Amino acid sequence: MLLQAYTWVRVATGDLRSRMHDRFTSETGATAAEYALLVTLIAVAIIIGANFLGESVNTRLSDTGTAVVNAPAVP
């Protein structure tokens, strides 16, 4: 009888440990966090790229405007 009680306690604690492990180590939370991190990194890359592109276009347009203003008049 004592062996049967001991076995039941060992099986019950092992089952409880297994269920708690499954509950707290699910992959859905980690997957969502990974997707959020990827989306954030992509957004940051797009913002930085747009900023550099905007500065480049602004410089080109300023140079073109300066060239047009300083162009000699055609008689």
mmCIF file of the N, C-alpha and C atoms, coordinates in Angstrom:
data_MODEL
# 
_entry.id   MODEL 
# 
loop_
_atom_site.group_PDB 
_atom_site.id 
_atom_site.type_symbol 
_atom_site.label_atom_id 
_atom_site.label_alt_id 
_atom_site.label_comp_id 
_atom_site.label_asym_id 
_atom_site.label_entity_id 
_atom_site.label_seq_id 
_atom_site.pdbx_PDB_ins_code 
_atom_site.Cartn_x 
_atom_site.Cartn_y 
_atom_site.Cartn_z 
_atom_site.occupancy 
_atom_site.B_iso_or_equiv 
_atom_site.pdbx_formal_charge 
_atom_site.auth_seq_id 
_atom_site.auth_comp_id 
_atom_site.auth_asym_id 
_atom_site.auth_atom_id 
_atom_site.pdbx_PDB_model_num 
ATOM 1   N N  . MET A 1 1  ? 0.824  -1.185 0.000   1.00 0.00 ? 1  MET A N  1 
ATOM 2   C CA . MET A 1 1  ? 0.000  0.000  0.000   1.00 0.00 ? 1  MET A CA 1 
ATOM 3   C C  . MET A 1 1  ? 0.879  1.265  0.000   1.00 0.00 ? 1  MET A C  1 
ATOM 4   N N  . LEU A 1 2  ? 1.948  1.243  0.769   1.00 0.00 ? 2  LEU A N  1 
ATOM 5   C CA . LEU A 1 2  ? 2.851  2.380  0.813   1.00 0.00 ? 2  LEU A CA 1 
ATOM 6   C C  . LEU A 1 2  ? 3.536  2.580  -0.535  1.00 0.00 ? 2  LEU A C  1 
ATOM 7   N N  . LEU A 1 3  ? 3.898  1.503  -1.195  1.00 0.00 ? 3  LEU A N  1 
ATOM 8   C CA . LEU A 1 3  ? 4.506  1.580  -2.518  1.00 0.00 ? 3  LEU A CA 1 
ATOM 9   C C  . LEU A 1 3  ? 3.531  2.160  -3.535  1.00 0.00 ? 3  LEU A C  1 
ATOM 10  N N  . GLN A 1 4  ? 2.269  1.791  -3.417  1.00 0.00 ? 4  GLN A N  1 
ATOM 11  C CA . GLN A 1 4  ? 1.244  2.305  -4.326  1.00 0.00 ? 4  GLN A CA 1 
ATOM 12  C C  . GLN A 1 4  ? 1.048  3.809  -4.126  1.00 0.00 ? 4  GLN A C  1 
ATOM 13  N N  . ALA A 1 5  ? 1.046  4.279  -2.891  1.00 0.00 ? 5  ALA A N  1 
ATOM 14  C CA . ALA A 1 5  ? 0.915  5.709  -2.603  1.00 0.00 ? 5  ALA A CA 1 
ATOM 15  C C  . ALA A 1 5  ? 2.126  6.470  -3.133  1.00 0.00 ? 5  ALA A C  1 
ATOM 16  N N  . TYR A 1 6  ? 3.315  5.915  -2.917  1.00 0.00 ? 6  TYR A N  1 
ATOM 17  C CA . TYR A 1 6  ? 4.538  6.546  -3.396  1.00 0.00 ? 6  TYR A CA 1 
ATOM 18  C C  . TYR A 1 6  ? 4.513  6.660  -4.920  1.00 0.00 ? 6  TYR A C  1 
ATOM 19  N N  . THR A 1 7  ? 4.103  5.598  -5.581  1.00 0.00 ? 7  THR A N  1 
ATOM 20  C CA . THR A 1 7  ? 4.033  5.600  -7.043  1.00 0.00 ? 7  THR A CA 1 
ATOM 21  C C  . THR A 1 7  ? 3.024  6.629  -7.526  1.00 0.00 ? 7  THR A C  1 
ATOM 22  N N  . TRP A 1 8  ? 1.895  6.711  -6.871  1.00 0.00 ? 8  TRP A N  1 
ATOM 23  C CA . TRP A 1 8  ? 0.869  7.691  -7.280  1.00 0.00 ? 8  TRP A CA 1 
ATOM 24  C C  . TRP A 1 8  ? 1.394  9.114  -7.128  1.00 0.00 ? 8  TRP A C  1 
ATOM 25  N N  . VAL A 1 9  ? 2.100  9.392  -6.017  1.00 0.00 ? 9  VAL A N  1 
ATOM 26  C CA . VAL A 1 9  ? 2.653  10.737 -5.797  1.00 0.00 ? 9  VAL A CA 1 
ATOM 27  C C  . VAL A 1 9  ? 3.696  11.054 -6.857  1.00 0.00 ? 9  VAL A C  1 
ATOM 28  N N  . ARG A 1 10 ? 4.571  10.122 -7.190  1.00 0.00 ? 10 ARG A N  1 
ATOM 29  C CA . ARG A 1 10 ? 5.596  10.357 -8.210  1.00 0.00 ? 10 ARG A CA 1 
ATOM 30  C C  . ARG A 1 10 ? 4.976  10.620 -9.577  1.00 0.00 ? 10 ARG A C  1 
ATOM 31  N N  . VAL A 1 11 ? 3.958  9.834  -9.936  1.00 0.00 ? 11 VAL A N  1 
ATOM 32  C CA . VAL A 1 11 ? 3.307  10.016 -11.230 1.00 0.00 ? 11 VAL A CA 1 
ATOM 33  C C  . VAL A 1 11 ? 2.561  11.344 -11.258 1.00 0.00 ? 11 VAL A C  1 
ATOM 34  N N  . ALA A 1 12 ? 1.884  11.688 -10.173 1.00 0.00 ? 12 ALA A N  1 
ATOM 35  C CA . ALA A 1 12 ? 1.122  12.941 -10.124 1.00 0.00 ? 12 ALA A CA 1 
ATOM 36  C C  . ALA A 1 12 ? 2.047  14.152 -10.223 1.00 0.00 ? 12 ALA A C  1 
ATOM 37  N N  . THR A 1 13 ? 3.174  14.132 -9.504  1.00 0.00 ? 13 THR A N  1 
ATOM 38  C CA . THR A 1 13 ? 4.091  15.270 -9.576  1.00 0.00 ? 13 THR A CA 1 
ATOM 39  C C  . THR A 1 13 ? 4.761  15.351 -10.939 1.00 0.00 ? 13 THR A C  1 
ATOM 40  N N  . GLY A 1 14 ? 5.072  14.209 -11.520 1.00 0.00 ? 14 GLY A N  1 
ATOM 41  C CA . GLY A 1 14 ? 5.651  14.221 -12.866 1.00 0.00 ? 14 GLY A CA 1 
ATOM 42  C C  . GLY A 1 14 ? 4.670  14.752 -13.887 1.00 0.00 ? 14 GLY A C  1 
ATOM 43  N N  . ASP A 1 15 ? 3.403  14.370 -13.742 1.00 0.00 ? 15 ASP A N  1 
ATOM 44  C CA . ASP A 1 15 ? 2.369  14.871 -14.652 1.00 0.00 ? 15 ASP A CA 1 
ATOM 45  C C  . ASP A 1 15 ? 2.169  16.367 -14.470 1.00 0.00 ? 15 ASP A C  1 
ATOM 46  N N  . LEU A 1 16 ? 2.143  16.822 -13.221 1.00 0.00 ? 16 LEU A N  1 
ATOM 47  C CA . LEU A 1 16 ? 1.986  18.249 -12.948 1.00 0.00 ? 16 LEU A CA 1 
ATOM 48  C C  . LEU A 1 16 ? 3.176  19.035 -13.514 1.00 0.00 ? 16 LEU A C  1 
ATOM 49  N N  . ARG A 1 17 ? 4.363  18.527 -13.313 1.00 0.00 ? 17 ARG A N  1 
ATOM 50  C CA . ARG A 1 17 ? 5.555  19.193 -13.839 1.00 0.00 ? 17 ARG A CA 1 
ATOM 51  C C  . ARG A 1 17 ? 5.501  19.267 -15.365 1.00 0.00 ? 17 ARG A C  1 
ATOM 52  N N  . SER A 1 18 ? 5.057  18.184 -15.994 1.00 0.00 ? 18 SER A N  1 
ATOM 53  C CA . SER A 1 18 ? 4.959  18.164 -17.454 1.00 0.00 ? 18 SER A CA 1 
ATOM 54  C C  . SER A 1 18 ? 3.930  19.163 -17.955 1.00 0.00 ? 18 SER A C  1 
ATOM 55  N N  . ARG A 1 19 ? 2.775  19.227 -17.274 1.00 0.00 ? 19 ARG A N  1 
ATOM 56  C CA . ARG A 1 19 ? 1.746  20.188 -17.695 1.00 0.00 ? 19 ARG A CA 1 
ATOM 57  C C  . ARG A 1 19 ? 2.193  21.625 -17.487 1.00 0.00 ? 19 ARG A C  1 
ATOM 58  N N  . MET A 1 20 ? 2.877  21.909 -16.384 1.00 0.00 ? 20 MET A N  1 
ATOM 59  C CA . MET A 1 20 ? 3.360  23.265 -16.130 1.00 0.00 ? 20 MET A CA 1 
ATOM 60  C C  . MET A 1 20 ? 4.436  23.639 -17.152 1.00 0.00 ? 20 MET A C  1 
ATOM 61  N N  . HIS A 1 21 ? 5.293  22.713 -17.485 1.00 0.00 ? 21 HIS A N  1 
ATOM 62  C CA . HIS A 1 21 ? 6.329  22.970 -18.487 1.00 0.00 ? 21 HIS A CA 1 
ATOM 63  C C  . HIS A 1 21 ? 5.697  23.275 -19.835 1.00 0.00 ? 21 HIS A C  1 
ATOM 64  N N  . ASP A 1 22 ? 4.692  22.512 -20.216 1.00 0.00 ? 22 ASP A N  1 
ATOM 65  C CA . ASP A 1 22 ? 4.017  22.750 -21.498 1.00 0.00 ? 22 ASP A CA 1 
ATOM 66  C C  . ASP A 1 22 ? 3.317  24.097 -21.515 1.00 0.00 ? 22 ASP A C  1 
ATOM 67  N N  . ARG A 1 23 ? 2.737  24.494 -20.401 1.00 0.00 ? 23 ARG A N  1 
ATOM 68  C CA . ARG A 1 23 ? 2.004  25.758 -20.350 1.00 0.00 ? 23 ARG A CA 1 
ATOM 69  C C  . ARG A 1 23 ? 2.941  26.957 -20.453 1.00 0.00 ? 23 ARG A C  1 
ATOM 70  N N  . PHE A 1 24 ? 4.074  26.899 -19.758 1.00 0.00 ? 24 PHE A N  1 
ATOM 71  C CA . PHE A 1 24 ? 4.958  28.065 -19.710 1.00 0.00 ? 24 PHE A CA 1 
ATOM 72  C C  . PHE A 1 24 ? 5.998  28.098 -20.813 1.00 0.00 ? 24 PHE A C  1 
ATOM 73  N N  . THR A 1 25 ? 6.135  27.057 -21.583 1.00 0.00 ? 25 THR A N  1 
ATOM 74  C CA . THR A 1 25 ? 7.121  27.059 -22.663 1.00 0.00 ? 25 THR A CA 1 
ATOM 75  C C  . THR A 1 25 ? 6.454  26.872 -24.018 1.00 0.00 ? 25 THR A C  1 
ATOM 76  N N  . SER A 1 26 ? 5.277  27.440 -24.170 1.00 0.00 ? 26 SER A N  1 
ATOM 77  C CA . SER A 1 26 ? 4.606  27.317 -25.459 1.00 0.00 ? 26 SER A CA 1 
ATOM 78  C C  . SER A 1 26 ? 5.326  28.176 -26.491 1.00 0.00 ? 26 SER A C  1 
ATOM 79  N N  . GLU A 1 27 ? 5.290  27.772 -27.719 1.00 0.00 ? 27 GLU A N  1 
ATOM 80  C CA . GLU A 1 27 ? 5.994  28.465 -28.804 1.00 0.00 ? 27 GLU A CA 1 
ATOM 81  C C  . GLU A 1 27 ? 5.204  29.647 -29.357 1.00 0.00 ? 27 GLU A C  1 
ATOM 82  N N  . THR A 1 28 ? 3.942  29.779 -29.033 1.00 0.00 ? 28 THR A N  1 
ATOM 83  C CA . THR A 1 28 ? 3.146  30.864 -29.614 1.00 0.00 ? 28 THR A CA 1 
ATOM 84  C C  . THR A 1 28 ? 3.623  32.225 -29.141 1.00 0.00 ? 28 THR A C  1 
ATOM 85  N N  . GLY A 1 29 ? 3.969  32.349 -27.870 1.00 0.00 ? 29 GLY A N  1 
ATOM 86  C CA . GLY A 1 29 ? 4.449  33.625 -27.363 1.00 0.00 ? 29 GLY A CA 1 
ATOM 87  C C  . GLY A 1 29 ? 5.783  34.006 -27.971 1.00 0.00 ? 29 GLY A C  1 
ATOM 88  N N  . ALA A 1 30 ? 6.679  33.072 -28.081 1.00 0.00 ? 30 ALA A N  1 
ATOM 89  C CA . ALA A 1 30 ? 7.990  33.352 -28.658 1.00 0.00 ? 30 ALA A CA 1 
ATOM 90  C C  . ALA A 1 30 ? 7.857  33.710 -30.135 1.00 0.00 ? 30 ALA A C  1 
ATOM 91  N N  . THR A 1 31 ? 6.974  33.037 -30.832 1.00 0.00 ? 31 THR A N  1 
ATOM 92  C CA . THR A 1 31 ? 6.790  33.325 -32.249 1.00 0.00 ? 31 THR A CA 1 
ATOM 93  C C  . THR A 1 31 ? 6.240  34.735 -32.442 1.00 0.00 ? 31 THR A C  1 
ATOM 94  N N  . ALA A 1 32 ? 5.271  35.121 -31.633 1.00 0.00 ? 32 ALA A N  1 
ATOM 95  C CA . ALA A 1 32 ? 4.707  36.465 -31.733 1.00 0.00 ? 32 ALA A CA 1 
ATOM 96  C C  . ALA A 1 32 ? 5.764  37.515 -31.417 1.00 0.00 ? 32 ALA A C  1 
ATOM 97  N N  . ALA A 1 33 ? 6.594  37.251 -30.432 1.00 0.00 ? 33 ALA A N  1 
ATOM 98  C CA . ALA A 1 33 ? 7.653  38.198 -30.085 1.00 0.00 ? 33 ALA A CA 1 
ATOM 99  C C  . ALA A 1 33 ? 8.675  38.296 -31.218 1.00 0.00 ? 33 ALA A C  1 
ATOM 100 N N  . GLU A 1 34 ? 8.980  37.188 -31.843 1.00 0.00 ? 34 GLU A N  1 
ATOM 101 C CA . GLU A 1 34 ? 9.927  37.219 -32.961 1.00 0.00 ? 34 GLU A CA 1 
ATOM 102 C C  . GLU A 1 34 ? 9.361  38.003 -34.132 1.00 0.00 ? 34 GLU A C  1 
ATOM 103 N N  . TYR A 1 35 ? 8.084  37.816 -34.432 1.00 0.00 ? 35 TYR A N  1 
ATOM 104 C CA . TYR A 1 35 ? 7.462  38.577 -35.512 1.00 0.00 ? 35 TYR A CA 1 
ATOM 105 C C  . TYR A 1 35 ? 7.441  40.066 -35.189 1.00 0.00 ? 35 TYR A C  1 
ATOM 106 N N  . ALA A 1 36 ? 7.146  40.410 -33.960 1.00 0.00 ? 36 ALA A N  1 
ATOM 107 C CA . ALA A 1 36 ? 7.137  41.821 -33.565 1.00 0.00 ? 36 ALA A CA 1 
ATOM 108 C C  . ALA A 1 36 ? 8.526  42.426 -33.716 1.00 0.00 ? 36 ALA A C  1 
ATOM 109 N N  . LEU A 1 37 ? 9.551  41.683 -33.346 1.00 0.00 ? 37 LEU A N  1 
ATOM 110 C CA . LEU A 1 37 ? 10.919 42.174 -33.502 1.00 0.00 ? 37 LEU A CA 1 
ATOM 111 C C  . LEU A 1 37 ? 11.283 42.361 -34.970 1.00 0.00 ? 37 LEU A C  1 
ATOM 112 N N  . LEU A 1 38 ? 10.900 41.411 -35.804 1.00 0.00 ? 38 LEU A N  1 
ATOM 113 C CA . LEU A 1 38 ? 11.172 41.539 -37.240 1.00 0.00 ? 38 LEU A CA 1 
ATOM 114 C C  . LEU A 1 38 ? 10.462 42.743 -37.846 1.00 0.00 ? 38 LEU A C  1 
ATOM 115 N N  . VAL A 1 39 ? 9.203  42.939 -37.496 1.00 0.00 ? 39 VAL A N  1 
ATOM 116 C CA . VAL A 1 39 ? 8.444  44.077 -38.017 1.00 0.00 ? 39 VAL A CA 1 
ATOM 117 C C  . VAL A 1 39 ? 9.076  45.381 -37.565 1.00 0.00 ? 39 VAL A C  1 
ATOM 118 N N  . THR A 1 40 ? 9.518  45.439 -36.323 1.00 0.00 ? 40 THR A N  1 
ATOM 119 C CA . THR A 1 40 ? 10.163 46.647 -35.808 1.00 0.00 ? 40 THR A CA 1 
ATOM 120 C C  . THR A 1 40 ? 11.466 46.930 -36.548 1.00 0.00 ? 40 THR A C  1 
ATOM 121 N N  . LEU A 1 41 ? 12.277 45.900 -36.764 1.00 0.00 ? 41 LEU A N  1 
ATOM 122 C CA . LEU A 1 41 ? 13.544 46.105 -37.470 1.00 0.00 ? 41 LEU A CA 1 
ATOM 123 C C  . LEU A 1 41 ? 13.320 46.528 -38.917 1.00 0.00 ? 41 LEU A C  1 
ATOM 124 N N  . ILE A 1 42 ? 12.324 45.957 -39.564 1.00 0.00 ? 42 ILE A N  1 
ATOM 125 C CA . ILE A 1 42 ? 12.011 46.349 -40.943 1.00 0.00 ? 42 ILE A CA 1 
ATOM 126 C C  . ILE A 1 42 ? 11.530 47.794 -40.982 1.00 0.00 ? 42 ILE A C  1 
ATOM 127 N N  . ALA A 1 43 ? 10.699 48.187 -40.026 1.00 0.00 ? 43 ALA A N  1 
ATOM 128 C CA . ALA A 1 43 ? 10.212 49.570 -39.979 1.00 0.00 ? 43 ALA A CA 1 
ATOM 129 C C  . ALA A 1 43 ? 11.358 50.546 -39.765 1.00 0.00 ? 43 ALA A C  1 
ATOM 130 N N  . VAL A 1 44 ? 12.282 50.211 -38.883 1.00 0.00 ? 44 VAL A N  1 
ATOM 131 C CA . VAL A 1 44 ? 13.435 51.084 -38.642 1.00 0.00 ? 44 VAL A CA 1 
ATOM 132 C C  . VAL A 1 44 ? 14.283 51.192 -39.901 1.00 0.00 ? 44 VAL A C  1 
ATOM 133 N N  . ALA A 1 45 ? 14.487 50.081 -40.605 1.00 0.00 ? 45 ALA A N  1 
ATOM 134 C CA . ALA A 1 45 ? 15.276 50.112 -41.848 1.00 0.00 ? 45 ALA A CA 1 
ATOM 135 C C  . ALA A 1 45 ? 14.597 50.979 -42.905 1.00 0.00 ? 45 ALA A C  1 
ATOM 136 N N  . ILE A 1 46 ? 13.282 50.889 -43.008 1.00 0.00 ? 46 ILE A N  1 
ATOM 137 C CA . ILE A 1 46 ? 12.546 51.708 -43.988 1.00 0.00 ? 46 ILE A CA 1 
ATOM 138 C C  . ILE A 1 46 ? 12.657 53.187 -43.631 1.00 0.00 ? 46 ILE A C  1 
ATOM 139 N N  . ILE A 1 47 ? 12.530 53.518 -42.356 1.00 0.00 ? 47 ILE A N  1 
ATOM 140 C CA . ILE A 1 47 ? 12.612 54.923 -41.937 1.00 0.00 ? 47 ILE A CA 1 
ATOM 141 C C  . ILE A 1 47 ? 14.000 55.487 -42.212 1.00 0.00 ? 47 ILE A C  1 
ATOM 142 N N  . ILE A 1 48 ? 15.041 54.721 -41.892 1.00 0.00 ? 48 ILE A N  1 
ATOM 143 C CA . ILE A 1 48 ? 16.412 55.195 -42.144 1.00 0.00 ? 48 ILE A CA 1 
ATOM 144 C C  . ILE A 1 48 ? 16.660 55.334 -43.644 1.00 0.00 ? 48 ILE A C  1 
ATOM 145 N N  . GLY A 1 49 ? 16.205 54.371 -44.426 1.00 0.00 ? 49 GLY A N  1 
ATOM 146 C CA . GLY A 1 49 ? 16.371 54.455 -45.883 1.00 0.00 ? 49 GLY A CA 1 
ATOM 147 C C  . GLY A 1 49 ? 15.638 55.637 -46.485 1.00 0.00 ? 49 GLY A C  1 
ATOM 148 N N  . ALA A 1 50 ? 14.418 55.885 -46.016 1.00 0.00 ? 50 ALA A N  1 
ATOM 149 C CA . ALA A 1 50 ? 13.650 57.029 -46.525 1.00 0.00 ? 50 ALA A CA 1 
ATOM 150 C C  . ALA A 1 50 ? 14.325 58.342 -46.145 1.00 0.00 ? 50 ALA A C  1 
ATOM 151 N N  . ASN A 1 51 ? 14.894 58.384 -44.966 1.00 0.00 ? 51 ASN A N  1 
ATOM 152 C CA . ASN A 1 51 ? 15.592 59.597 -44.538 1.00 0.00 ? 51 ASN A CA 1 
ATOM 153 C C  . ASN A 1 51 ? 16.791 59.877 -45.430 1.00 0.00 ? 51 ASN A C  1 
ATOM 154 N N  . PHE A 1 52 ? 17.626 58.864 -45.685 1.00 0.00 ? 52 PHE A N  1 
ATOM 155 C CA . PHE A 1 52 ? 18.782 59.057 -46.558 1.00 0.00 ? 52 PHE A CA 1 
ATOM 156 C C  . PHE A 1 52 ? 18.360 59.377 -47.991 1.00 0.00 ? 52 PHE A C  1 
ATOM 157 N N  . LEU A 1 53 ? 17.323 58.724 -48.467 1.00 0.00 ? 53 LEU A N  1 
ATOM 158 C CA . LEU A 1 53 ? 16.824 59.006 -49.810 1.00 0.00 ? 53 LEU A CA 1 
ATOM 159 C C  . LEU A 1 53 ? 16.314 60.437 -49.902 1.00 0.00 ? 53 LEU A C  1 
ATOM 160 N N  . GLY A 1 54 ? 15.583 60.883 -48.878 1.00 0.00 ? 54 GLY A N  1 
ATOM 161 C CA . GLY A 1 54 ? 15.067 62.256 -48.857 1.00 0.00 ? 54 GLY A CA 1 
ATOM 162 C C  . GLY A 1 54 ? 16.185 63.285 -48.871 1.00 0.00 ? 54 GLY A C  1 
ATOM 163 N N  . GLU A 1 55 ? 17.235 63.033 -48.084 1.00 0.00 ? 55 GLU A N  1 
ATOM 164 C CA . GLU A 1 55 ? 18.370 63.960 -48.072 1.00 0.00 ? 55 GLU A CA 1 
ATOM 165 C C  . GLU A 1 55 ? 19.063 63.989 -49.430 1.00 0.00 ? 55 GLU A C  1 
ATOM 166 N N  . SER A 1 56 ? 19.201 62.837 -50.063 1.00 0.00 ? 56 SER A N  1 
ATOM 167 C CA . SER A 1 56 ? 19.851 62.768 -51.372 1.00 0.00 ? 56 SER A CA 1 
ATOM 168 C C  . SER A 1 56 ? 19.041 63.517 -52.429 1.00 0.00 ? 56 SER A C  1 
ATOM 169 N N  . VAL A 1 57 ? 17.736 63.306 -52.425 1.00 0.00 ? 57 VAL A N  1 
ATOM 170 C CA . VAL A 1 57 ? 16.871 63.998 -53.389 1.00 0.00 ? 57 VAL A CA 1 
ATOM 171 C C  . VAL A 1 57 ? 16.896 65.500 -53.120 1.00 0.00 ? 57 VAL A C  1 
ATOM 172 N N  . ASN A 1 58 ? 16.870 65.894 -51.863 1.00 0.00 ? 58 ASN A N  1 
ATOM 173 C CA . ASN A 1 58 ? 16.901 67.320 -51.521 1.00 0.00 ? 58 ASN A CA 1 
ATOM 174 C C  . ASN A 1 58 ? 18.195 67.962 -52.007 1.00 0.00 ? 58 ASN A C  1 
ATOM 175 N N  . THR A 1 59 ? 19.317 67.273 -51.835 1.00 0.00 ? 59 THR A N  1 
ATOM 176 C CA . THR A 1 59 ? 20.600 67.803 -52.308 1.00 0.00 ? 59 THR A CA 1 
ATOM 177 C C  . THR A 1 59 ? 20.612 67.937 -53.823 1.00 0.00 ? 59 THR A C  1 
ATOM 178 N N  . ARG A 1 60 ? 20.114 66.920 -54.523 1.00 0.00 ? 60 ARG A N  1 
ATOM 179 C CA . ARG A 1 60 ? 20.066 66.982 -55.999 1.00 0.00 ? 60 ARG A CA 1 
ATOM 180 C C  . ARG A 1 60 ? 19.203 68.146 -56.476 1.00 0.00 ? 60 ARG A C  1 
ATOM 181 N N  . LEU A 1 61 ? 18.034 68.308 -55.868 1.00 0.00 ? 61 LEU A N  1 
ATOM 182 C CA . LEU A 1 61 ? 17.142 69.395 -56.286 1.00 0.00 ? 61 LEU A CA 1 
ATOM 183 C C  . LEU A 1 61 ? 17.739 70.764 -55.968 1.00 0.00 ? 61 LEU A C  1 
ATOM 184 N N  . SER A 1 62 ? 18.420 70.887 -54.847 1.00 0.00 ? 62 SER A N  1 
ATOM 185 C CA . SER A 1 62 ? 19.083 72.152 -54.515 1.00 0.00 ? 62 SER A CA 1 
ATOM 186 C C  . SER A 1 62 ? 20.182 72.470 -55.519 1.00 0.00 ? 62 SER A C  1 
ATOM 187 N N  . ASP A 1 63 ? 20.976 71.463 -55.870 1.00 0.00 ? 63 ASP A N  1 
ATOM 188 C CA . ASP A 1 63 ? 22.031 71.676 -56.870 1.00 0.00 ? 63 ASP A CA 1 
ATOM 189 C C  . ASP A 1 63 ? 21.436 72.068 -58.215 1.00 0.00 ? 63 ASP A C  1 
ATOM 190 N N  . THR A 1 64 ? 20.343 71.421 -58.595 1.00 0.00 ? 64 THR A N  1 
ATOM 191 C CA . THR A 1 64 ? 19.692 71.749 -59.876 1.00 0.00 ? 64 THR A CA 1 
ATOM 192 C C  . THR A 1 64 ? 19.120 73.162 -59.843 1.00 0.00 ? 64 THR A C  1 
ATOM 193 N N  . GLY A 1 65 ? 18.507 73.535 -58.728 1.00 0.00 ? 65 GLY A N  1 
ATOM 194 C CA . GLY A 1 65 ? 17.965 74.893 -58.590 1.00 0.00 ? 65 GLY A CA 1 
ATOM 195 C C  . GLY A 1 65 ? 19.047 75.941 -58.662 1.00 0.00 ? 65 GLY A C  1 
ATOM 196 N N  . THR A 1 66 ? 20.178 75.682 -58.014 1.00 0.00 ? 66 THR A N  1 
ATOM 197 C CA . THR A 1 66 ? 21.294 76.606 -58.048 1.00 0.00 ? 66 THR A CA 1 
ATOM 198 C C  . THR A 1 66 ? 21.851 76.731 -59.463 1.00 0.00 ? 66 THR A C  1 
ATOM 199 N N  . ALA A 1 67 ? 21.936 75.614 -60.170 1.00 0.00 ? 67 ALA A N  1 
ATOM 200 C CA . ALA A 1 67 ? 22.436 75.656 -61.553 1.00 0.00 ? 67 ALA A CA 1 
ATOM 201 C C  . ALA A 1 67 ? 21.502 76.428 -62.453 1.00 0.00 ? 67 ALA A C  1 
ATOM 202 N N  . VAL A 1 68 ? 20.206 76.314 -62.250 1.00 0.00 ? 68 VAL A N  1 
ATOM 203 C CA . VAL A 1 68 ? 19.245 77.044 -63.078 1.00 0.00 ? 68 VAL A CA 1 
ATOM 204 C C  . VAL A 1 68 ? 19.306 78.533 -62.785 1.00 0.00 ? 68 VAL A C  1 
ATOM 205 N N  . VAL A 1 69 ? 19.426 78.910 -61.526 1.00 0.00 ? 69 VAL A N  1 
ATOM 206 C CA . VAL A 1 69 ? 19.497 80.324 -61.158 1.00 0.00 ? 69 VAL A CA 1 
ATOM 207 C C  . VAL A 1 69 ? 20.779 80.951 -61.692 1.00 0.00 ? 69 VAL A C  1 
ATOM 208 N N  . ASN A 1 70 ? 21.868 80.225 -61.654 1.00 0.00 ? 70 ASN A N  1 
ATOM 209 C CA . ASN A 1 70 ? 23.164 80.778 -62.100 1.00 0.00 ? 70 ASN A CA 1 
ATOM 210 C C  . ASN A 1 70 ? 23.418 80.567 -63.586 1.00 0.00 ? 70 ASN A C  1 
ATOM 211 N N  . ALA A 1 71 ? 22.475 80.032 -64.298 1.00 0.00 ? 71 ALA A N  1 
ATOM 212 C CA . ALA A 1 71 ? 22.669 79.801 -65.730 1.00 0.00 ? 71 ALA A CA 1 
ATOM 213 C C  . ALA A 1 71 ? 22.653 81.132 -66.465 1.00 0.00 ? 71 ALA A C  1 
ATOM 214 N N  . PRO A 1 72 ? 23.501 81.248 -67.494 1.00 0.00 ? 72 PRO A N  1 
ATOM 215 C CA . PRO A 1 72 ? 23.516 82.507 -68.259 1.00 0.00 ? 72 PRO A CA 1 
ATOM 216 C C  . PRO A 1 72 ? 22.217 82.672 -69.051 1.00 0.00 ? 72 PRO A C  1 
ATOM 217 N N  . ALA A 1 73 ? 21.812 83.906 -69.168 1.00 0.00 ? 73 ALA A N  1 
ATOM 218 C CA . ALA A 1 73 ? 20.598 84.196 -69.902 1.00 0.00 ? 73 ALA A CA 1 
ATOM 219 C C  . ALA A 1 73 ? 20.833 84.008 -71.393 1.00 0.00 ? 73 ALA A C  1 
ATOM 220 N N  . VAL A 1 74 ? 19.844 83.468 -72.059 1.00 0.00 ? 74 VAL A N  1 
ATOM 221 C CA . VAL A 1 74 ? 19.945 83.246 -73.507 1.00 0.00 ? 74 VAL A CA 1 
ATOM 222 C C  . VAL A 1 74 ? 19.402 84.494 -74.206 1.00 0.00 ? 74 VAL A C  1 
ATOM 223 N N  . PRO A 1 75 ? 20.210 85.125 -75.103 1.00 0.00 ? 75 PRO A N  1 
ATOM 224 C CA . PRO A 1 75 ? 19.739 86.352 -75.769 1.00 0.00 ? 75 PRO A CA 1 
ATOM 225 C C  . PRO A 1 75 ? 18.704 86.099 -76.841 1.00 0.00 ? 75 PRO A C  1 
# 
